[in-house]
C-alpha cells in the first residue's frame, strides 16, 4: 500500500510513474492522469489505445516507450511540477506519443485546479431571504 503522508508531491509523482512503467512501455501514445487533493495523489491511471484499426483490420498498436524514454518521461513529469503554482486540489495530465520511425517521443503537461465552493461560501456570501411584501393593493 502506498502511504503518501508527508511525502513531497514530486516523490509521489515519481512513485506513480514507477507503478505505470509496464503500461508505458506498451503504449505508443496516451495520457497519464494524476488526481491531487491537498497536494497528495489520490488516484492515478493511464488512458491509451492498445489496438488500432487500419482499413477495418484490428492490429496491435506500435511499440510503446522504451525503457530510456520512460525514465526521461518520469524525470520530465517531476521537473514540470516546478510550474505548478498556488493550488493544492486538481488534476495533472501528461499527454505523450512515440514518433514512429524517428526513435523520438513527445509529451505535454496540463494542470487543472479544482476548488470546492462549500469551503468558501461562508466567508464570501451571506444569503438573506427576501421578506414577502404584504402590502395591500390600496397601499401600492
C-alpha positions as a Markdown table, in Angstrom:
| # | Residue | x | y | z |
|---|---|---|---|---|
| 1 | Unk | 0.0 | 0.0 | 0.0 |
| 2 | Unk | 1.3 | 3.5 | -0.9 |
| 3 | Unk | 1.3 | 5.9 | 2.1 |
| 4 | Unk | 1.9 | 9.5 | 1.0 |
| 5 | Unk | 1.5 | 11.3 | 4.3 |
| 6 | Unk | 4.2 | 13.9 | 4.4 |
| 7 | Unk | 5.8 | 12.9 | 1.1 |
| 8 | Unk | 6.5 | 15.8 | -1.3 |
| 9 | Unk | 4.3 | 15.7 | -4.4 |
| 10 | Unk | 7.5 | 15.1 | -6.6 |
| 11 | Unk | 8.2 | 11.9 | -4.7 |
| 12 | Unk | 4.5 | 10.8 | -5.2 |
| 13 | Unk | 4.7 | 11.5 | -9.0 |
| 14 | Unk | 7.9 | 9.5 | -9.1 |
| 15 | Unk | 6.1 | 6.6 | -7.4 |
| 16 | Unk | 3.1 | 6.9 | -9.9 |
| 17 | Unk | 5.4 | 6.7 | -12.9 |
| 18 | Unk | 7.3 | 3.7 | -11.5 |
| 19 | Unk | 3.9 | 2.0 | -11.0 |
| 20 | Unk | 2.8 | 2.7 | -14.6 |
| 21 | Unk | 6.2 | 1.8 | -16.1 |
| 22 | Unk | 4.9 | -1.5 | -17.6 |
| 23 | Unk | 1.9 | 0.2 | -19.2 |
| 24 | Unk | 4.0 | 3.0 | -20.6 |
| 25 | Unk | 6.3 | 0.5 | -22.3 |
| 26 | Unk | 3.3 | -1.0 | -24.1 |
| 27 | Unk | 1.8 | 2.3 | -25.1 |
| 28 | Unk | 2.7 | 4.3 | -28.2 |
| 29 | Unk | 0.5 | 7.3 | -27.1 |
| 30 | Unk | -1.8 | 8.1 | -24.3 |
| 31 | Unk | -2.4 | 10.2 | -21.2 |
| 32 | Unk | -1.3 | 9.8 | -17.6 |
| 33 | Unk | -3.8 | 11.3 | -15.1 |
| 34 | Unk | -2.9 | 12.1 | -11.6 |
| 35 | Unk | -5.7 | 13.4 | -9.2 |
| 36 | Unk | -4.3 | 15.6 | -6.5 |
| 37 | Unk | -6.1 | 16.6 | -3.2 |
| 38 | Unk | -4.2 | 18.6 | -0.5 |
| 39 | Unk | -1.0 | 18.2 | -2.5 |
| 40 | Unk | -1.4 | 14.4 | -2.2 |
| 41 | Unk | -2.0 | 11.9 | -5.0 |
| 42 | Unk | -5.5 | 10.5 | -4.5 |
| 43 | Unk | -5.7 | 8.3 | -7.6 |
| 44 | Unk | -3.8 | 7.9 | -10.9 |
| 45 | Unk | -4.1 | 6.0 | -14.1 |
| 46 | Unk | -3.5 | 6.0 | -17.8 |
| 47 | Unk | -5.5 | 6.1 | -21.0 |
| 48 | Unk | -4.1 | 4.6 | -24.2 |
| 49 | Unk | -5.1 | 2.7 | -27.3 |
| 50 | Unk | -3.6 | -0.8 | -27.2 |
| 51 | Unk | -5.3 | -1.7 | -30.5 |
| 52 | Unk | -5.5 | 0.2 | -33.8 |
| 53 | Unk | -7.8 | -0.3 | -36.7 |
| 54 | Unk | -6.5 | 0.3 | -40.2 |
| 55 | Unk | -8.7 | -0.3 | -43.2 |
| 56 | Unk | -11.1 | -2.3 | -41.0 |
| 57 | Unk | -8.4 | -4.6 | -39.6 |
| 58 | Unk | -7.5 | -4.7 | -36.0 |
| 59 | Unk | -3.8 | -4.6 | -35.3 |
| 60 | Unk | -1.7 | -4.3 | -32.2 |
| 61 | Unk | -0.6 | -0.7 | -31.7 |
| 62 | Unk | 3.0 | 0.2 | -32.4 |
| 63 | Unk | 5.7 | -0.3 | -29.8 |
| 64 | Unk | 5.4 | 1.9 | -26.8 |
| 65 | Unk | 8.0 | 4.0 | -25.0 |
| 66 | Unk | 11.5 | 2.4 | -24.5 |
| 67 | Unk | 13.0 | 2.0 | -21.0 |
| 68 | Unk | 15.1 | 5.1 | -21.5 |
| 69 | Unk | 12.1 | 7.1 | -22.8 |
| 70 | Unk | 10.0 | 6.0 | -19.8 |
| 71 | Unk | 12.8 | 7.2 | -17.4 |
| 72 | Unk | 13.0 | 10.6 | -19.3 |
| 73 | Unk | 9.2 | 11.0 | -19.2 |
| 74 | Unk | 9.3 | 10.3 | -15.4 |
| 75 | Unk | 12.0 | 12.9 | -14.9 |
| 76 | Unk | 10.2 | 15.5 | -17.1 |
| 77 | Unk | 6.9 | 14.9 | -15.1 |
| 78 | Unk | 8.7 | 15.6 | -11.9 |
| 79 | Unk | 10.6 | 18.6 | -13.2 |
| 80 | Unk | 7.3 | 20.0 | -14.6 |
| 81 | Unk | 5.9 | 20.2 | -11.0 |
| 82 | Unk | 8.0 | 23.4 | -10.6 |
| 83 | Unk | 5.5 | 25.1 | -12.9 |
| 84 | Unk | 2.5 | 24.2 | -10.6 |
| 85 | Unk | 1.6 | 27.3 | -8.6 |
| 86 | Unk | -0.8 | 28.2 | -5.8 |
| 87 | Unk | -3.2 | 25.2 | -5.9 |
| 88 | Unk | -3.5 | 22.0 | -3.9 |
| 89 | Unk | -6.5 | 20.3 | -5.5 |
| 90 | Unk | -6.9 | 19.3 | -9.1 |
| 91 | Unk | -5.6 | 17.0 | -11.8 |
| 92 | Unk | -2.3 | 16.7 | -13.8 |
| 93 | Unk | -2.5 | 15.2 | -17.2 |
| 94 | Unk | 0.6 | 14.2 | -19.2 |
| 95 | Unk | -0.1 | 13.5 | -22.9 |
| 96 | Unk | 2.6 | 11.5 | -24.7 |
| 97 | Unk | 3.3 | 9.9 | -28.0 |
| 98 | Unk | 6.1 | 8.0 | -29.7 |
| 99 | Unk | 7.1 | 9.3 | -33.0 |
| 100 | Unk | 7.3 | 6.3 | -35.4 |
| 101 | Unk | 10.4 | 5.9 | -37.4 |
| 102 | Unk | 12.3 | 8.6 | -35.6 |
| 103 | Unk | 13.0 | 7.0 | -32.2 |
| 104 | Unk | 11.8 | 10.2 | -30.6 |
| 105 | Unk | 8.8 | 10.9 | -28.4 |
| 106 | Unk | 6.9 | 14.0 | -27.3 |
| 107 | Unk | 4.9 | 14.9 | -24.2 |
| 108 | Unk | 2.9 | 17.8 | -22.8 |
| 109 | Unk | 1.6 | 18.7 | -19.4 |
| 110 | Unk | -1.8 | 20.2 | -18.4 |
| 111 | Unk | -2.7 | 21.3 | -14.9 |
| 112 | Unk | -6.3 | 21.6 | -13.8 |
| 113 | Unk | -7.0 | 23.2 | -10.5 |
| 114 | Unk | -10.3 | 22.4 | -8.6 |
| 115 | Unk | -12.0 | 24.4 | -5.9 |
| 116 | Unk | -15.0 | 23.4 | -3.7 |
| 117 | Unk | -17.4 | 26.3 | -3.1 |
| 118 | Unk | -18.6 | 24.7 | 0.2 |
| 119 | Unk | -15.2 | 25.7 | 1.6 |
| 120 | Unk | -15.6 | 29.3 | 0.5 |
| 121 | Unk | -19.3 | 30.2 | 0.7 |
| 122 | Unk | -19.4 | 31.0 | 4.5 |
| 123 | Unk | -16.7 | 33.7 | 4.1 |
| 124 | Unk | -17.8 | 35.1 | 0.7 |
| 125 | Unk | -21.6 | 35.0 | 0.6 |
| 126 | Unk | -24.4 | 35.6 | 3.0 |
| 127 | Unk | -27.8 | 34.8 | 1.6 |
| 128 | Unk | -30.6 | 36.8 | 3.1 |
| 129 | Unk | -34.1 | 35.7 | 2.2 |
| 130 | Unk | -36.2 | 38.5 | 0.9 |
| 131 | Unk | -39.2 | 39.2 | 3.1 |
| 132 | Unk | -42.5 | 38.9 | 1.4 |
| 133 | Unk | -44.3 | 42.1 | 0.6 |
| 134 | Unk | -47.7 | 42.1 | 2.4 |
| 135 | Unk | -49.0 | 45.5 | 1.5 |
| 136 | Unk | -52.5 | 45.6 | 0.3 |
| 137 | Unk | -53.5 | 46.7 | -3.2 |
| 138 | Unk | -54.7 | 50.0 | -1.9 |
| 139 | Unk | -51.4 | 50.9 | -0.3 |
| 140 | Unk | -49.5 | 50.3 | -3.5 |
